[in-house]
Amino acid sequence: MKAEQGLRFEKSQILVSCGAKHSLYNLAEALLEAGDEVIIPAYTYVSTANAFELRGAKLVLCDSSNYSPNIDLNKLEALITPRTKAIVVIHYGGISVNMYKLQDIAQKHKVTLIEDAAHAVDAYFDDARLGTFGDMATFSFHETKNITCGQGGVLLINKPEWVERARILRDCGTNRHNFVLGLVDKYTWVDVGSVFNLSELHCSYLFPQLEFLESITRKRVELWEHYYQALAPLQEQGLLKLPFVSDSSRHNAHIFYMVLNTSSERDRLLRYLKDKGVVATFHYSGLHQCPYYHKKYRKVQLTNAEKFSGRLLRLPLYYDLSFEEQRYVLDCIADFFHEHNRTKPAAAALFHLPVYVNLALDEAVSAMSVVNNLFVAAL
Ligand SMILES: Cc1ncc(COP(=O)(O)O)c(C=O)c1O
């Protein structure tokens, strides 16, 4: 089963892997020596950090920008030292920073650029797929992602000279790939590796989603746009901030988030939505705010990452979310702000959305379980 076919990355080599994080361990193994520094975002999932921490690298955390959870390119250069081996970025919610600017910084300082593109399958910057700008990139097919096989991922290698070693590391440190190609009559142990393959079973679950990737993205983007348009009046009233998307970004609607004015208001809204049967969520704790980081590194303050940790809220967004369910979520948000901030009532007047058929409340509530439906269908 060739699950890599559905992604069609020109000029990149794709290695299907048992997890984006495993791919990163894999590549980190090949890149690093103890004491090397790796710059990663403070606002990210721990997998980004563990990949390099496990190999003895020193983590250097870059703050988010004021207007986006992604790293602040203006702060990045000051963090580069002669020991810096790699810069890792994430594309939060499938939205990237200016990738040309980032490439320029990496090239100028001769450091490896790695995209943790866990959020970014089928997302673009300036018409090129995210994942093709760095020397390497990883994608995640974890159950929370736009397409999923429960756990899984892909390692994308854009440097031809690294492909052979990555194949060996993936295959238990053997040259099995050459055996499969018929280049050797038996395979043997040539390096230290592990089992980074994705099973056939996982591939078979993932494959149809790769084939339907465009329509999956289209539906998600439609839902994302509805949220954005409906919530824009609240942004205009200064009650919250919506995602910033530059003209060069074509995102994949991986996440719809909003940023509240205070963390207590974020928490109140989370509770309010929960009481109404809407599962909204938040993440990440800045890595510098985590106990492990405190224990090992010094305490640092990264104000923008902390702002997103404290104030960001994610709304339900998944392929099978219906427009009626989405309207219910929006109505709940309108009611919350009306009750707490005395905005105008009547969600339909507040939100410039077509009014969809209204569901009975209990029907809408029960339909509101925010589990990835594709994943559930497999169980
Ligand atoms: C930014 C980021 N990187 C990496 C991962 C981990 O991906 P995986 O679990 O497939 O290794 C996630 C989330 O699951 C993530 O949000």
Ligand as a Chemical Component Dictionary entry (heavy atoms), coordinates in Angstrom:
data_LIG
# 
_chem_comp.id                   LIG 
_chem_comp.type                 NON-POLYMER 
_chem_comp.pdbx_formal_charge   0 
_chem_comp.three_letter_code    LIG 
# 
loop_
_chem_comp_atom.comp_id 
_chem_comp_atom.atom_id 
_chem_comp_atom.alt_atom_id 
_chem_comp_atom.type_symbol 
_chem_comp_atom.charge 
_chem_comp_atom.model_Cartn_x 
_chem_comp_atom.model_Cartn_y 
_chem_comp_atom.model_Cartn_z 
_chem_comp_atom.pdbx_ordinal 
LIG C1 C1 C 0 2.594  21.009 16.487 1  
LIG C2 C2 C 0 2.496  19.519 16.701 2  
LIG N1 N1 N 0 3.584  18.765 16.468 3  
LIG C3 C3 C 0 3.557  17.434 16.619 4  
LIG C4 C4 C 0 2.409  16.788 17.023 5  
LIG C5 C5 C 0 2.485  15.317 17.249 6  
LIG O1 O1 O 0 2.136  14.596 16.181 7  
LIG P1 P1 P 0 2.200  12.983 16.308 8  
LIG O2 O2 O 0 1.357  12.637 17.505 9  
LIG O3 O3 O 0 1.626  12.466 15.044 10 
LIG O4 O4 O 0 3.608  12.626 16.497 11 
LIG C6 C6 C 0 1.234  17.537 17.282 12 
LIG C7 C7 C 0 -0.052 16.981 17.719 13 
LIG O5 O5 O 0 -0.464 15.921 17.888 14 
LIG C8 C8 C 0 1.290  18.936 17.119 15 
LIG O6 O6 O 0 0.208  19.692 17.358 16 
# 
loop_
_chem_comp_bond.comp_id 
_chem_comp_bond.atom_id_1 
_chem_comp_bond.atom_id_2 
_chem_comp_bond.value_order 
_chem_comp_bond.pdbx_ordinal 
LIG C1 C2 SING 1  
LIG C2 N1 SING 2  
LIG C2 C8 DOUB 3  
LIG N1 C3 DOUB 4  
LIG C3 C4 SING 5  
LIG C4 C5 SING 6  
LIG C4 C6 DOUB 7  
LIG C5 O1 SING 8  
LIG O1 P1 SING 9  
LIG P1 O2 DOUB 10 
LIG P1 O3 SING 11 
LIG P1 O4 SING 12 
LIG C6 C7 SING 13 
LIG C6 C8 SING 14 
LIG C7 O5 DOUB 15 
LIG C8 O6 SING 16 
# 
